């Protein structure tokens, strides 16, 4: 693993170890959008990089999809295996998903791409493409530049700020997100207002989402 992956593994193992199910079990609206798009496309086998403790991947399993989740945090993977006994979960980096040879019908990547530096973001998109069958779908959500904490903390790269110690976040404009996925067929994109409440701190995120066909 590279240095950013090593830091991410340490950060998330420590955070899940201290906070447990950080975001509870309530799903994001993004799941329902993706389930509808994947269902209309006839997708069955779904790969979920950055699955965390299974809060969202469980919804795909409950909706009849065959789910494979992967997370860099071994602590999160063990939690996911307990929460979603129907899915298959692996500890691995989203930059190198060599745990099987299966071509997947779709990828669902919720709020993981923006946690990476630019080189890793591009590498993850390439890796997700490698894991998809031809004509497969990929659905990503990311922080937008409309987030309340945009611009706070130390700027590491353009529009990338360390808003939490050890956890940088990139904030995507619409142009920036489209540029990351140029060369792919755009299926759908938009904004999601996503409420969260963890640690008694209710707030909302303004996420961008994009669904592309490879």
Phi and psi in degrees as GROMACS dihedral restraints (atoms count N, CA, C in turn):
[ dihedral_restraints ]
;  ai    aj    ak    al  type     phi  dphi    fc
    3     4     5     6     1   -82.2    20    10
    4     5     6     7     1   177.3    20    10
    6     7     8     9     1   -64.6    20    10
    7     8     9    10     1   -37.0    20    10
    9    10    11    12     1   -66.9    20    10
   10    11    12    13     1   -35.2    20    10
   12    13    14    15     1   -68.3    20    10
   13    14    15    16     1   -41.2    20    10
   15    16    17    18     1   -62.1    20    10
   16    17    18    19     1   -43.4    20    10
   18    19    20    21     1   -64.2    20    10
   19    20    21    22     1   -40.2    20    10
   21    22    23    24     1   -65.0    20    10
   22    23    24    25     1   -42.4    20    10
   24    25    26    27     1   -60.2    20    10
   25    26    27    28     1   -45.2    20    10
   27    28    29    30     1   -64.0    20    10
   28    29    30    31     1   -46.5    20    10
   30    31    32    33     1   -59.3    20    10
   31    32    33    34     1   -49.2    20    10
   33    34    35    36     1   -75.3    20    10
   34    35    36    37     1   -34.1    20    10
   36    37    38    39     1   -60.8    20    10
   37    38    39    40     1   -44.1    20    10
   39    40    41    42     1   -66.7    20    10
   40    41    42    43     1   -41.1    20    10
   42    43    44    45     1   -70.7    20    10
   43    44    45    46     1   -45.5    20    10
   45    46    47    48     1   -64.2    20    10
   46    47    48    49     1   -36.1    20    10
   48    49    50    51     1   -62.1    20    10
   49    50    51    52     1   -36.2    20    10
   51    52    53    54     1   -86.0    20    10
   52    53    54    55     1   -39.8    20    10
   54    55    56    57     1  -104.7    20    10
   55    56    57    58     1   -11.3    20    10
   57    58    59    60     1    64.1    20    10
   58    59    60    61     1  -130.3    20    10
   60    61    62    63     1   -77.1    20    10
   61    62    63    64     1    83.4    20    10
   63    64    65    66     1   -54.5    20    10
   64    65    66    67     1   -43.5    20    10
   66    67    68    69     1  -105.4    20    10
   67    68    69    70     1    17.9    20    10
   69    70    71    72     1    69.3    20    10
   70    71    72    73     1  -152.6    20    10
   72    73    74    75     1  -118.1    20    10
   73    74    75    76     1    -0.9    20    10
   75    76    77    78     1   -68.8    20    10
   76    77    78    79     1   133.9    20    10
   78    79    80    81     1   -79.5    20    10
   79    80    81    82     1   159.3    20    10
   81    82    83    84     1   -81.8    20    10
   82    83    84    85     1   152.8    20    10
   84    85    86    87     1   -60.3    20    10
   85    86    87    88     1   -25.3    20    10
   87    88    89    90     1   -60.7    20    10
   88    89    90    91     1   -33.4    20    10
   90    91    92    93     1   -59.5    20    10
   91    92    93    94     1   -44.8    20    10
   93    94    95    96     1   -68.3    20    10
   94    95    96    97     1   -35.3    20    10
   96    97    98    99     1   -64.0    20    10
   97    98    99   100     1   -45.7    20    10
   99   100   101   102     1   -66.9    20    10
  100   101   102   103     1   -40.9    20    10
  102   103   104   105     1   -59.2    20    10
  103   104   105   106     1   -41.6    20    10
  105   106   107   108     1   -65.8    20    10
  106   107   108   109     1   -44.3    20    10
  108   109   110   111     1   -66.0    20    10
  109   110   111   112     1   -43.3    20    10
  111   112   113   114     1   -66.8    20    10
  112   113   114   115     1   -39.7    20    10
  114   115   116   117     1   -63.7    20    10
  115   116   117   118     1   -42.7    20    10
  117   118   119   120     1   -64.6    20    10
  118   119   120   121     1   -28.4    20    10
  120   121   122   123     1   -87.1    20    10
  121   122   123   124     1    -3.1    20    10
  123   124   125   126     1    74.6    20    10
  124   125   126   127     1    23.4    20    10
  126   127   128   129     1   -71.5    20    10
  127   128   129   130     1   148.1    20    10
  129   130   131   132     1  -129.3    20    10
  130   131   132   133     1   -57.2    20    10
  132   133   134   135     1   -85.9    20    10
  133   134   135   136     1   117.9    20    10
  135   136   137   138     1  -115.6    20    10
  136   137   138   139     1   129.9    20    10
  138   139   140   141     1  -102.5    20    10
  139   140   141   142     1   130.8    20    10
  141   142   143   144     1  -125.2    20    10
  142   143   144   145     1    89.5    20    10
  144   145   146   147     1   -73.4    20    10
  145   146   147   148     1   144.0    20    10
  147   148   149   150     1    69.9    20    10
  148   149   150   151     1    40.7    20    10
  150   151   152   153     1   -72.9    20    10
  151   152   153   154     1   -15.0    20    10
  153   154   155   156     1    59.9    20    10
  154   155   156   157     1  -138.3    20    10
  156   157   158   159     1   -92.4    20    10
  157   158   159   160     1    15.3    20    10
  159   160   161   162     1    91.1    20    10
  160   161   162   163     1    11.7    20    10
  162   163   164   165     1   -56.3    20    10
  163   164   165   166     1   -42.4    20    10
  165   166   167   168     1   -97.6    20    10
  166   167   168   169     1   -35.3    20    10
  168   169   170   171     1   -62.5    20    10
  169   170   171   172     1   -30.8    20    10
  171   172   173   174     1   -59.7    20    10
  172   173   174   175     1   -34.9    20    10
  174   175   176   177     1   -65.5    20    10
  175   176   177   178     1   -37.0    20    10
  177   178   179   180     1   -66.0    20    10
  178   179   180   181     1   -42.6    20    10
  180   181   182   183     1   -60.8    20    10
  181   182   183   184     1   -44.4    20    10
  183   184   185   186     1   -66.2    20    10
  184   185   186   187     1   -23.2    20    10
  186   187   188   189     1   -90.4    20    10
  187   188   189   190     1     4.4    20    10
  189   190   191   192     1    98.8    20    10
  190   191   192   193     1     3.1    20    10
  192   193   194   195     1   -83.8    20    10
  193   194   195   196     1   150.6    20    10
  195   196   197   198     1   -87.0    20    10
  196   197   198   199     1   116.4    20    10
  198   199   200   201     1  -109.7    20    10
  199   200   201   202     1   134.3    20    10
  201   202   203   204     1  -122.3    20    10
  202   203   204   205     1   117.7    20    10
  204   205   206   207     1  -105.9    20    10
  205   206   207   208     1   147.4    20    10
  207   208   209   210     1  -139.1    20    10
  208   209   210   211     1   138.1    20    10
  210   211   212   213     1  -146.5    20    10
  211   212   213   214     1   149.2    20    10
  213   214   215   216     1   -73.6    20    10
  214   215   216   217     1   -19.7    20    10
  216   217   218   219     1   -92.3    20    10
  217   218   219   220     1   117.1    20    10
  219   220   221   222     1   -64.5    20    10
  220   221   222   223     1   -33.1    20    10
  222   223   224   225     1   -61.3    20    10
  223   224   225   226     1   -44.6    20    10
  225   226   227   228     1   -64.7    20    10
  226   227   228   229     1   -41.0    20    10
  228   229   230   231     1   -62.3    20    10
  229   230   231   232     1   -42.1    20    10
  231   232   233   234     1   -63.2    20    10
  232   233   234   235     1   -38.6    20    10
  234   235   236   237     1   -65.3    20    10
  235   236   237   238     1   -40.9    20    10
  237   238   239   240     1   -64.2    20    10
  238   239   240   241     1   -39.2    20    10
  240   241   242   243     1   -63.2    20    10
  241   242   243   244     1   -30.0    20    10
  243   244   245   246     1   -79.9    20    10
  244   245   246   247     1   -36.5    20    10
  246   247   248   249     1   -76.7    20    10
  247   248   249   250     1   -36.5    20    10
  249   250   251   252     1  -126.8    20    10
  250   251   252   253     1    92.0    20    10
  252   253   254   255     1   -76.4    20    10
  253   254   255   256     1   -10.0    20    10
  255   256   257   258     1   -85.5    20    10
  256   257   258   259     1   -26.4    20    10
  258   259   260   261     1   -84.6    20    10
  259   260   261   262     1   166.4    20    10
  261   262   263   264     1  -112.1    20    10
  262   263   264   265     1   130.9    20    10
  264   265   266   267     1  -126.4    20    10
  265   266   267   268     1   139.4    20    10
  267   268   269   270     1  -128.1    20    10
  268   269   270   271     1   143.5    20    10
  270   271   272   273     1   -92.3    20    10
  271   272   273   274     1   116.8    20    10
  273   274   275   276     1  -167.7    20    10
  274   275   276   277     1   165.4    20    10
  276   277   278   279     1   -82.5    20    10
  277   278   279   280     1   144.4    20    10
  279   280   281   282     1   -69.4    20    10
  280   281   282   283     1    -6.8    20    10
  282   283   284   285     1   -90.5    20    10
  283   284   285   286     1   -11.7    20    10
  285   286   287   288     1  -150.8    20    10
  286   287   288   289     1    87.2    20    10
  288   289   290   291     1  -101.8    20    10
  289   290   291   292     1    75.7    20    10
  291   292   293   294     1  -100.4    20    10
  292   293   294   295     1    21.6    20    10
  294   295   296   297     1   -77.2    20    10
  295   296   297   298     1   -15.3    20    10
  297   298   299   300     1  -155.6    20    10
  298   299   300   301     1   175.2    20    10
  300   301   302   303     1  -109.9    20    10
  301   302   303   304     1     9.4    20    10
  303   304   305   306     1   -71.7    20    10
  304   305   306   307     1   129.3    20    10
  306   307   308   309     1   -81.2    20    10
  307   308   309   310     1   125.7    20    10
  309   310   311   312     1   -91.7    20    10
  310   311   312   313     1   154.0    20    10
  312   313   314   315     1   -78.5    20    10
  313   314   315   316     1   -30.3    20    10
  315   316   317   318     1  -157.0    20    10
  316   317   318   319     1   155.0    20    10
  318   319   320   321     1  -120.5    20    10
  319   320   321   322     1   135.3    20    10
  321   322   323   324     1  -122.0    20    10
  322   323   324   325     1   114.0    20    10
  324   325   326   327     1  -123.5    20    10
  325   326   327   328     1    98.8    20    10
  327   328   329   330     1   -95.6    20    10
  328   329   330   331     1   114.5    20    10
  330   331   332   333     1    53.6    20    10
  331   332   333   334     1    39.8    20    10
  333   334   335   336     1  -112.5    20    10
  334   335   336   337     1   -35.6    20    10
  336   337   338   339     1   -60.8    20    10
  337   338   339   340     1   -37.4    20    10
  339   340   341   342     1   -74.7    20    10
  340   341   342   343     1    -8.3    20    10
  342   343   344   345     1   -86.3    20    10
  343   344   345   346     1     3.4    20    10
  345   346   347   348     1  -113.8    20    10
  346   347   348   349     1   151.1    20    10
  348   349   350   351     1   -68.2    20    10
  349   350   351   352     1   167.3    20    10
  351   352   353   354     1   -55.2    20    10
  352   353   354   355     1   -47.3    20    10
  354   355   356   357     1   -61.4    20    10
  355   356   357   358     1   -39.8    20    10
  357   358   359   360     1   -71.0    20    10
  358   359   360   361     1   -34.8    20    10
  360   361   362   363     1   -59.7    20    10
  361   362   363   364     1   -45.8    20    10
  363   364   365   366     1   -65.9    20    10
  364   365   366   367     1   -38.0    20    10
  366   367   368   369     1   -67.1    20    10
  367   368   369   370     1   -37.4    20    10
  369   370   371   372     1   -65.9    20    10
  370   371   372   373     1   -41.1    20    10
  372   373   374   375     1   -61.8    20    10
  373   374   375   376     1   -42.0    20    10
  375   376   377   378     1   -63.0    20    10
  376   377   378   379     1   -42.0    20    10
  378   379   380   381     1   -66.5    20    10
  379   380   381   382     1   -40.1    20    10
  381   382   383   384     1   -63.2    20    10
  382   383   384   385     1   -39.9    20    10
  384   385   386   387     1   -60.6    20    10
  385   386   387   388     1   -40.7    20    10
  387   388   389   390     1   -62.7    20    10
  388   389   390   391     1   -32.3    20    10
  390   391   392   393     1   -85.0    20    10
  391   392   393   394     1    -7.9    20    10
  393   394   395   396     1   -97.4    20    10
  394   395   396   397     1   146.1    20    10
  396   397   398   399     1   -72.4    20    10
  397   398   399   400     1   160.0    20    10
  399   400   401   402     1   -60.5    20    10
  400   401   402   403     1   132.1    20    10
  402   403   404   405     1    86.6    20    10
  403   404   405   406     1     0.3    20    10
  405   406   407   408     1   -72.0    20    10
  406   407   408   409     1   162.7    20    10
  408   409   410   411     1  -105.7    20    10
  409   410   411   412     1   148.1    20    10
  411   412   413   414     1  -131.2    20    10
  412   413   414   415     1   128.5    20    10
  414   415   416   417     1  -120.3    20    10
  415   416   417   418     1   121.4    20    10
  417   418   419   420     1  -123.4    20    10
  418   419   420   421     1   140.9    20    10
  420   421   422   423     1  -117.9    20    10
  421   422   423   424     1   147.1    20    10
  423   424   425   426     1  -146.6    20    10
  424   425   426   427     1   158.1    20    10
  426   427   428   429     1   -62.2    20    10
  427   428   429   430     1   142.7    20    10
  429   430   431   432     1  -103.6    20    10
  430   431   432   433     1   168.4    20    10
  432   433   434   435     1   -71.7    20    10
  433   434   435   436     1    -2.9    20    10
  435   436   437   438     1   -90.5    20    10
  436   437   438   439     1     0.7    20    10
  438   439   440   441     1   -62.1    20    10
  439   440   441   442     1   146.4    20    10
  441   442   443   444     1   -63.3    20    10
  442   443   444   445     1   -30.5    20    10
  444   445   446   447     1   -96.7    20    10
  445   446   447   448     1    13.3    20    10
  447   448   449   450     1   -60.5    20    10
  448   449   450   451     1   129.6    20    10
  450   451   452   453     1    91.0    20    10
  451   452   453   454     1    -4.0    20    10
  453   454   455   456     1   -91.2    20    10
  454   455   456   457     1   147.0    20    10
  456   457   458   459     1    86.1    20    10
  457   458   459   460     1  -177.3    20    10
  459   460   461   462     1   -75.1    20    10
  460   461   462   463     1   129.8    20    10
  462   463   464   465     1   -82.3    20    10
  463   464   465   466     1   121.3    20    10
  465   466   467   468     1   -95.3    20    10
  466   467   468   469     1   -44.4    20    10
  468   469   470   471     1  -136.9    20    10
  469   470   471   472     1   176.1    20    10
  471   472   473   474     1   -57.7    20    10
  472   473   474   475     1   124.5    20    10
  474   475   476   477     1    60.6    20    10
  475   476   477   478     1    22.6    20    10
  477   478   479   480     1  -122.2    20    10
  478   479   480   481     1   118.9    20    10
  480   481   482   483     1  -128.3    20    10
  481   482   483   484     1   143.4    20    10
  483   484   485   486     1   -87.1    20    10
  484   485   486   487     1    82.7    20    10
  486   487   488   489     1   -77.7    20    10
  487   488   489   490     1   -21.8    20    10
  489   490   491   492     1  -125.3    20    10
  490   491   492   493     1   142.5    20    10
  492   493   494   495     1   -57.4    20    10
  493   494   495   496     1   122.7    20    10
  495   496   497   498     1    85.5    20    10
  496   497   498   499     1    -1.7    20    10
  498   499   500   501     1  -133.2    20    10
  499   500   501   502     1    91.1    20    10
  501   502   503   504     1   -73.9    20    10
  502   503   504   505     1   155.5    20    10
  504   505   506   507     1  -140.5    20    10
  505   506   507   508     1   134.7    20    10
  507   508   509   510     1   -97.6    20    10
  508   509   510   511     1   139.0    20    10
  510   511   512   513     1  -112.3    20    10
  511   512   513   514     1   118.2    20    10
  513   514   515   516     1   -93.0    20    10
  514   515   516   517     1   130.6    20    10
  516   517   518   519     1   -83.1    20    10
  517   518   519   520     1   167.4    20    10
  519   520   521   522     1   -60.7    20    10
  520   521   522   523     1   -43.2    20    10
  522   523   524   525     1   -62.7    20    10
  523   524   525   526     1   -41.9    20    10
  525   526   527   528     1   -62.9    20    10
  526   527   528   529     1   -45.3    20    10
  528   529   530   531     1   -64.3    20    10
  529   530   531   532     1   -44.0    20    10
  531   532   533   534     1   -62.3    20    10
  532   533   534   535     1   -36.5    20    10
  534   535   536   537     1   -65.9    20    10
  535   536   537   538     1   -35.4    20    10
  537   538   539   540     1   -62.8    20    10
  538   539   540   541     1   -28.4    20    10
  540   541   542   543     1  -114.3    20    10
  541   542   543   544     1    22.2    20    10
  543   544   545   546     1   -64.1    20    10
  544   545   546   547     1   144.2    20    10
  546   547   548   549     1    96.5    20    10
  547   548   549   550     1   -12.3    20    10
  549   550   551   552     1  -104.8    20    10
  550   551   552   553     1   157.3    20    10
  552   553   554   555     1   -77.7    20    10
  553   554   555   556     1   122.4    20    10
  555   556   557   558     1   -78.2    20    10
  556   557   558   559     1   124.9    20    10
  558   559   560   561     1   -95.5    20    10
  559   560   561   562     1   -48.1    20    10
  561   562   563   564     1  -164.2    20    10
  562   563   564   565     1   148.2    20    10
  564   565   566   567     1  -149.3    20    10
  565   566   567   568     1   162.5    20    10
  567   568   569   570     1   173.7    20    10
  568   569   570   571     1  -165.0    20    10
  570   571   572   573     1  -118.9    20    10
  571   572   573   574     1   147.6    20    10
  573   574   575   576     1  -129.2    20    10
  574   575   576   577     1   129.0    20    10
  576   577   578   579     1   -91.3    20    10
  577   578   579   580     1   112.7    20    10
  579   580   581   582     1  -116.9    20    10
  580   581   582   583     1   104.6    20    10
  582   583   584   585     1   -72.5    20    10
  583   584   585   586     1   145.9    20    10
  585   586   587   588     1  -139.0    20    10
  586   587   588   589     1   153.6    20    10
  588   589   590   591     1  -148.5    20    10
  589   590   591   592     1   103.6    20    10
  591   592   593   594     1  -134.4    20    10
  592   593   594   595     1   135.6    20    10
  594   595   596   597     1    68.2    20    10
  595   596   597   598     1    24.9    20    10
  597   598   599   600     1    73.3    20    10
  598   599   600   601     1    15.5    20    10
  600   601   602   603     1  -112.7    20    10
  601   602   603   604     1    88.9    20    10
  603   604   605   606     1   -73.7    20    10
  604   605   606   607     1   133.4    20    10
  606   607   608   609     1  -158.8    20    10
  607   608   609   610     1  -177.6    20    10
  609   610   611   612     1  -135.4    20    10
  610   611   612   613     1   151.2    20    10
  612   613   614   615     1  -111.5    20    10
  613   614   615   616     1   146.3    20    10
  615   616   617   618     1  -109.8    20    10
  616   617   618   619     1    97.3    20    10
  618   619   620   621     1   -98.8    20    10
  619   620   621   622     1   146.1    20    10
  621   622   623   624     1   -96.7    20    10
  622   623   624   625     1   145.4    20    10
  624   625   626   627     1  -130.7    20    10
  625   626   627   628     1   153.6    20    10
  627   628   629   630     1  -145.6    20    10
  628   629   630   631     1   137.9    20    10
  630   631   632   633     1  -121.8    20    10
  631   632   633   634     1   124.8    20    10
  633   634   635   636     1  -125.7    20    10
  634   635   636   637     1   158.8    20    10
  636   637   638   639     1  -112.5    20    10
  637   638   639   640     1   135.0    20    10
